[in-house]
Amino acid sequence: MARSATNMLDLSDLQAPQRREVRDFVQFLLTRRTDTKRTPRTKTLPAAFQTPIKVDEYLKVSRDEIYDEI
């Protein structure tokens, strides 16, 4: 994407976690836009998602902890 004054957004007023979230969301939107142009989206999940997995205990993770791993 070419940079110009019409497609730039100043995120400097946001804190780092908020900037990451905005970038993540914009990337998601761009991915959806390009994926739908190439191939039609299917509405069904892969079979692996239909198979239940036994879990003894759920692990709670915050969004910030996930970004720390990246």
BELNOR-V250721 format. One line per field, one symbol per residue. phi: phi as a letter, one per 40 degrees, with the letter a starting at -180 (. if undefined). psi: psi as a letter, one per 30 degrees, with the letter a starting at -180 (. if undefined). burial: b if it has 16 or more other C-alpha atoms within 10 Angstrom, else e. A space follows every 50 residues. Layout:
phi->???
psi->???
burial->???
//
This chain:
phi->.ccaccbbbcbccccdcccccccccccdccccccccccbccccbccdccc ccbcbcacbcbcdccccccc
psi->kkklffgkkjgfflleeeeeeeeeeeeeeeeeeeefeekkklfkllefff jkkkkekkjkkleeeefff.
burial->eeeeeeeeeeeeeeeeeeeeeeeeeeeeeeeeeeeeeeeeeeeeeeeeee eeeeeeeeeeeeeeeeeeee
//
